[in-house]
Amino acid sequence: MIEQTSRTPWHLWVVGIVTLIFNAGGAIDYTMSQLRNRDYLEMSGASYEVMVGWIESFPFWAHGFWALGTWGAFIGSLMLLFRSRHATTAFLISIVGLIGTSIAQFLFVTTPEELQGPGMIVFSIVIVVVTVGLYFYSRAMAKRGVLR
């Protein structure tokens, strides 16, 4: 059986490149946070001690969900650029990670005052919209035969 693929639409490149950059920011944040990089953590506006305390207050399982969310999104964007149908699975894994991390953040952890505010709320909403949007976008591209 011959598998037919559609021509790559221009918007796939735009979505793939923009979200790869966006998700690379998440990958850097995750890595620097896990490494407890002082300079990076102090850029948050909170002290190093407050940031480390906050990160360490997350349950062990929440760090796993954080990794799934972050790396699932980054790998999904890469797979989108490679036109792989597995991008959809990577974005689904990212949604699972986002849900797990959100549950931990809202039910089990107290967010430091320095990290609360309208900017953080808006950014959290943007992350949810982008993550869910990427899942549906990649699914649509797979159904159209753009992803193989």
N, C-alpha and C positions, 0 to 999 in steps of 0.2 A: 504494500500500500504506500502510495506516495503522499507525503505530508505537505500540504500547501501552506505557505506562509505569505502574509500580506507584506507589502512594502512598508518600510518603517516610516511612520508619520513624523513630521518635524517636531510635533509637540512631545513625542516620547523623549527626544534628545533634550529638550528644554526641561521637562519634568525630571528626567533622570539626572541631569547635571545639577540643577538647582537643589533637588532633594539630596543628592550625594553630598553637596557642600553643607546643607542644613544638618543632615544626619552625621556628617563628620564632626560637626560641633558637639553633638551628643556623645560621640565616641571619645572625643578629647576630654569632655567633661567627666565621663565615666572613668576614663583611665587616670586622669589627674586626681580625681577624688579618691579612687582606690589606692593610688600611690601616696596620698596625703601631701601633695605638692603644695608647700607653704605659699609660694608666690601666687599660684593659681587660685587657691582657696581664699586668700585675702582679697582677691579682686571682687568677691561677692558683696563686699561691704560689711561683712561680719569678720570678727577676729578669727585667727587660725584655730584657736582653742574652741570657739563656738562651733565652727564648721566641722572640726574633727569630732566633737561631741555629738553633733547632729547626725553625721554619717554613721558613727558607731552606735547610735541609738536605734537604728533600723534593725529589725530582726534579721537573722542570718538569711532566711528564705527571701527576704525583700531584695537583698543584693543579687540573688540569682535572677529574680524577675527584672531587676534593673538592667542586668546584663542582657537578658533576652530581648527586652524592649529596645535597648540601644543598638546592640549588634545586629538584631534582626532587621531593624530599619536601615542600617548602613549597608548590610549585605543585600537587602532587598533592592536598594537603589543601584548598587553595582550590577545586580542580576537584571534589573530593568534595562540598564545600558547595554548589557550583553544579550538582551532580548531573550532571556531565559524565562520559561513559564514558572520556574521555581521562585521567581520574585514574589508571586502571590503567597506562597507558603511562608516565605521569609517575613512578609508584611503581616501575615496572620500571627506568626510567632511574636512579632513586635507588639501587636495588639494585646496578646496574652500577657506579655511583659509589662505593658503599660497598665493594664487592669490590676495586676498583682502589685506593682509599685504604688499605684494610686490607693489601693486598699491599705497598704502598709502606711503610707504617708498620711492618710486621713483618719485612720482608726487606731494606729499603734504608736505614732511618733508625734511629738510636739515640735512644730516648726519654729525656729528662733524668730523673734520679732523682726530682726533685721532682714529676714528673707520673706516677710509677708508684705503685701501691698498690692495695689492694682496692677503693677507691671508683671508681677509674678503670676497673678491670676490670669491675665491676658496671655502670657507666654504658655502657661499650662493648657489653656484652651487651644492655642495655636498648635501645640504638640498633638493634642487629641485629634483635631481636624485634619492635620497633615497625615498623621499615621493612618487614620481610618480612610481618608481620601486616597492614599497610596494603595491601600488594599483593593478598594473598588476600581481604581484606575487600572491596576495591573490585571485584575480579573477581567475587565472589559477588553484590555489589549490581548489577553490570552484567548478570549472567545473570538476575537476578530482575526486570530491567526498571526498577530504581530509577534507574540512571544512563542518560542518553540520549545 
